[in-house]
């Protein structure tokens, strides 16, 4: 009975802790605007995003520069596609990301930012303009759920571990529980850290700036894939080890007592 309870508690703990770890990675990739700063270059390879930015900035700076807005639209759209422009576009991408997931307000482009976009100091004092980016309500809901789900799952998982330890489990049960955690964590890390933000979240809205999320997930793919592979290998090794312990213990208890040893015990008694 005690052995079964310990195994159950360790299994529940493994599931909850793996869910918490996968949910944390999903938060980091899909709902943390800082993760999108590194992918500004990839985001602005999208011609529609460049066109939207140009359509907002060009009319605002055209009177100051004395250049027709339609000409500026073309030049801004071309220049923001340059990979070297990613450095000064990173803040705009992060603000757009925050707006889409419900973690930020309207995305404004200030005068100093417009200086970098049109490459002239003459527009530094112009008032900020606002990009027409809408919040995606379902992403805001998911972000809020994850904000509570991750710590709650982690706390309950740790409580289950503590209760499992208090039942004085066998070594094989503890090792098996850790192995299950590693394998589940590997699966959920790939599922929640890459598959969900890359393929599932973008279909929830046709918002142009949703592209930021899969770009951030692709940027973190080498890390999450390497971590998942390492966890999976460790998990398999631990589960095999736990099975070995169980076989060894079963063999020990099922070994018959040698007849000579039994005779010696009777003689001395």
C-alpha positions in Angstrom: 0.0 0.0 0.0 2.7 2.4 1.0 4.8 1.6 -2.1 1.8 2.2 -4.4 1.0 5.6 -2.7 4.6 6.8 -3.0 4.6 5.8 -6.7 1.3 7.6 -7.3 2.5 10.8 -5.5 5.7 10.9 -7.5 3.8 10.4 -10.8 1.4 13.2 -9.9 4.4 15.4 -8.9 6.2 14.6 -12.2 3.1 15.6 -14.2 2.5 18.9 -12.4 6.2 19.9 -12.3 6.6 19.1 -16.0 3.4 21.2 -16.8 4.8 24.1 -14.7 8.2 23.9 -16.6 6.5 23.8 -20.0 4.1 26.6 -19.1 7.0 28.7 -17.9 8.8 28.2 -21.2 5.6 29.1 -23.1 5.4 32.3 -21.0 9.0 33.1 -21.8 8.6 32.7 -25.5 5.1 33.8 -26.4 4.2 36.3 -23.6 7.4 37.9 -22.7 8.1 41.0 -25.0 11.8 40.9 -24.2 12.1 37.6 -26.1 11.1 39.4 -29.3 13.8 42.0 -29.3 16.2 39.5 -30.7 14.0 38.7 -33.7 13.4 42.3 -35.0 15.3 41.5 -38.2 13.1 38.5 -38.9 9.9 40.3 -38.1 10.7 43.2 -40.5 11.4 40.8 -43.3 7.6 40.8 -43.6 6.7 43.4 -46.3 3.2 44.0 -44.8 4.7 44.9 -41.4 7.1 47.3 -43.1 4.3 48.8 -45.2 2.2 49.4 -42.1 5.0 51.1 -40.3 5.8 53.3 -43.3 2.1 54.2 -43.8 2.1 55.6 -40.2 5.5 57.3 -40.2 5.6 58.8 -43.7 2.6 61.2 -43.3 4.0 62.4 -40.0 7.5 63.3 -41.2 6.6 64.4 -44.8 5.8 68.0 -44.0 9.1 68.5 -42.1 11.2 66.8 -44.7 9.4 68.4 -47.7 9.2 65.1 -49.4 5.9 63.6 -50.7 4.5 61.0 -48.3 4.1 58.3 -51.0 7.9 58.6 -51.8 8.7 58.3 -48.1 6.5 55.2 -47.8 8.6 53.4 -50.4 12.0 54.5 -48.9 10.9 53.6 -45.3 9.6 50.2 -46.3 12.8 49.5 -48.1 15.2 50.8 -45.4 13.4 49.0 -42.5 14.0 45.7 -44.3 17.7 46.2 -44.0 19.1 43.8 -41.4 21.2 46.6 -40.0 18.0 48.4 -39.0 17.0 45.7 -36.5 18.9 47.4 -33.7 16.6 50.5 -33.6 13.5 48.5 -34.5 13.8 46.1 -31.6 11.9 48.4 -29.2 9.0 48.8 -31.6 8.8 45.0 -32.0 8.8 44.4 -28.2 6.1 47.1 -27.8 4.0 45.5 -30.5 4.5 42.1 -28.9 3.3 43.4 -25.5 0.3 45.1 -27.1 -0.8 41.9 -29.0 -0.7 39.7 -25.8 -2.4 42.3 -23.7 0.7 43.2 -21.6 1.2 46.8 -23.0 -0.6 49.9 -24.2 -0.8 51.5 -27.6 2.4 51.3 -29.6 3.8 54.7 -30.2 6.8 55.7 -32.3 8.5 58.7 -30.8 10.5 61.5 -32.5 13.9 59.9 -31.7 12.7 56.6 -33.1 11.6 58.3 -36.3 15.1 59.8 -36.5 16.5 56.3 -36.9 13.8 55.3 -39.4 14.2 58.3 -41.8 17.8 58.9 -40.9 17.6 62.6 -40.3 17.7 64.6 -37.0 15.1 67.1 -38.4 12.2 64.9 -37.1 13.5 64.5 -33.5 11.0 66.9 -32.0 7.9 65.6 -33.8 5.1 64.2 -31.7 4.7 60.5 -31.4 2.6 58.5 -33.8 0.6 55.4 -33.0 0.7 52.1 -34.8 -2.7 50.6 -35.3 -2.1 47.4 -33.4 -5.0 45.7 -31.7 -4.8 43.6 -28.6 -5.7 39.9 -29.1 -8.1 39.1 -26.3 -7.7 35.4 -26.3 -3.9 35.8 -25.9 -4.5 38.1 -23.0 -6.7 35.3 -21.4 -4.1 32.6 -22.0 -1.4 34.9 -20.5 -3.5 35.5 -17.4 -4.2 31.7 -17.0 -0.5 30.9 -17.3 0.3 33.6 -14.8 -1.6 31.6 -12.2 -1.3 28.1 -13.5 2.5 27.8 -13.6 3.1 28.7 -9.9 0.1 26.7 -8.7 1.2 23.6 -10.6 4.8 24.0 -9.3 3.6 24.4 -5.6 1.2 21.4 -5.8 3.9 19.3 -7.5 6.5 20.1 -4.8 3.9 19.3 -2.1 3.3 15.9 -3.8 7.1 15.3 -3.8 7.3 16.1 -0.1 4.3 13.7 0.7 5.9 11.0 -1.4 9.2 11.4 0.5 7.3 11.1 3.8 5.9 7.7 2.8 9.5 6.4 2.8 9.5 5.2 -0.8 11.7 2.6 -2.2 14.7 3.8 -4.2 13.2 2.4 -7.4 10.0 4.4 -7.0 11.9 7.7 -6.4 14.1 7.1 -9.4 11.2 6.2 -11.6 9.3 9.4 -10.6 12.3 11.5 -11.5 12.6 9.7 -14.9 8.9 10.3 -15.6 9.4 14.0 -14.8 12.3 14.3 -17.2 10.4 12.6 -20.1 7.2 14.6 -19.5 9.2 17.8 -19.2 11.0 17.1 -22.5 7.7 16.5 -24.3 5.9 19.5 -22.8 9.0 21.8 -23.4 8.8 21.0 -27.1 5.0 21.1 -27.2 4.5 24.3 -25.2 7.8 26.0 -26.0 7.8 25.5 -29.8 4.7 23.7 -31.3 2.1 25.8 -29.6 3.6 29.3 -30.2 4.8 28.4 -33.8 1.7 26.6 -35.2 -1.3 27.0 -32.8 -1.2 30.6 -31.4 -0.9 32.3 -34.8 -4.1 30.8 -36.1 -6.1 32.4 -33.2 -5.9 35.8 -34.9 -5.2 37.4 -38.3 -3.4 40.3 -36.5 -0.4 41.1 -38.6 1.9 41.4 -35.6 1.2 37.8 -34.4 4.2 36.9 -36.5 6.3 38.1 -33.6 5.4 35.0 -31.5 6.5 32.2 -33.9 9.6 34.3 -34.7 10.6 34.3 -31.0 9.8 30.5 -30.8 12.0 29.8 -33.8 14.8 31.8 -32.2 14.6 29.8 -29.0 14.3 26.4 -30.8 18.0 25.3 -30.5 17.8 25.9 -26.8 14.5 24.1 -26.1 15.3 21.2 -28.5 18.7 20.6 -26.9 17.2 20.8 -23.4 14.3 18.4 -24.4 16.8 15.9 -25.9 18.9 16.0 -22.7 15.9 15.5 -20.5 14.5 12.7 -22.6 17.9 10.8 -22.4 18.2 11.3 -18.7 14.6 10.2 -18.2 15.0 7.0 -20.2 18.2 6.1 -18.3 16.5 6.7 -14.9 13.5 4.6 -15.8 15.7 1.7 -16.9 17.7 2.1 -13.7 14.6 1.9 -11.6 13.5 -1.2 -13.4 16.9 -2.7 -12.7 16.5 -2.0 -9.0 13.1 -3.7 -8.9 14.4 -6.8 -10.7 17.4 -7.0 -8.3 15.2 -6.7 -5.3 12.7 -9.3 -6.6 15.6 -11.7 -7.3 17.0 -11.2 -3.8 13.7 -12.0 -2.1 12.8 -14.9 -4.3 16.1 -16.7 -3.9 15.6 -20.0 -2.0 17.5 -20.7 1.2 20.2 -23.3 0.6 19.6 -26.7 2.3 23.0 -26.7 4.0 22.3 -23.4 5.6 18.9 -24.6 6.8 20.5 -27.7 8.4 23.1 -25.6 10.2 20.3 -23.5 11.7 18.5 -26.6 12.9 21.7 -28.1 14.4 22.4 -25.0 16.6 18.8 -24.6 17.7 
